[in-house]
Amino acid sequence: MNMALARLLLSAAYPLLAHAASAAHDPRLAALALLDIVLILLVVPLGQRRAWAWLTVAVSALVLWFAQKTVPLPVALLLPPVLFPWLVAWFFARTLREGRVPLISRIVAGLEDCKPADLAPPLKTYTRNLTRLWAVVLTGIGLANCVLGVIAVPDGLLVRLGYAPIVTVPQIVWSWFANLLDYGVAGLLMVVEYIVRIRLFPDRPYKTLSEFIRRLTALGPAFWRDVIR
């Protein structure tokens, strides 16, 4: 199986597993969701049949299997919906520093096969502001997940520390937001932004959403590795 496709499928499986584990308060499903994260991180070396990667997965599976009987693994599921959006937000925000090229400016330059400096001034401004918007939105998503995770019951952080939150939300509410609705918010922002962009810049070479996605995919792994660095 293509490693990009494998990572996509594993990434799609995580929120479903995490939501099921939180809804059922099932430590076995929580262990499986956490193991899924390990697989997502190691999918490339696993595909390359690196012995250390397979050993890491085996050890992780063994540790999680025994941990589910002694450690409240559902509590660990509070962390990814906070840390992952903040990590991605940091990737956007760090490119807004003086002397750096905004992340989306680099991507659009790649789509148009030119250098970021050669983008039209209105497009430069738009892509910089869009990079800032994504950094703010993702930071907000992570913050919302953090607050809900602190006051959730019965597996929220305050409850686990022995404190009674003044305001509470059911665990299932936190899970719906953190594991499922977050992706809807991000997806909606992408669709709305795309509609706004084709209206503001109708002369862009990608006229349809499918063409836009095809061009993004065609940029290739080397381009994306460089962008991440």
C-alpha positions, 0 to 999 in steps of 0.5 A: 500500500502507498505510504501516503494512503496508509497514513491517511487511513490511519489518521482517519481511523484515529478520531473514530477510535478515540471517540469510541473509546471516550464514549464507551470509557473503554481502555482497550479502545483507548489503547488501540487509538494510542497505538494508531498514533504510533503507527501514524508516526512510524508509517514510513519506516514501517513501509521501509521494513526498518527493524527498529520501527517494527520493534517500536510498534511491538513494544508500544502494543505490549506496553499499552496492553498491560497499561490499560489494566492499571493506567487511565488511558482515556485520560491520555486521549485528552492530549492529542486534540490539544497538542496536534492543533497547536503543533500545526499552528506553530508550523504556520505561525513560525513562517510569519516571522521577519525574513520568513516566507509565509507557509501558504505563500510558499504553497501557492508559489509551488502551485503556480510554479514560481518563486514566492517573491514573484507572486502578485502583491495582492496575492502575497498579502492574501496568503500572508493573512491566510497563514495568520488566520490558520495559525489563529484558528488552530490555536483556538481549536487546541485551546477549546479542546484543552478547556473542555478536556479539563472540565469533562466528566468523568475522565477530565483532568480536574476530576482525575486530579480529585477536584470538582469542576465548577462547570462541567461538560459530559465526556461525550461532548468533549469527544464530539468536539475534540475528535470529530467536530474539529475536523468539520471546522477545519474542513469548512474553513478550507471550503469557505476560503477556497470560494473566497479565493476564486472570487478574489483571484478568478485568473488563477490556473486552478478553477475547480476544487478537484483541480486544486487538490490535484495540483497540491498532490502533484507538488510531490513529497520533496516539496512538502518536506521542504515546506515542513522544514 
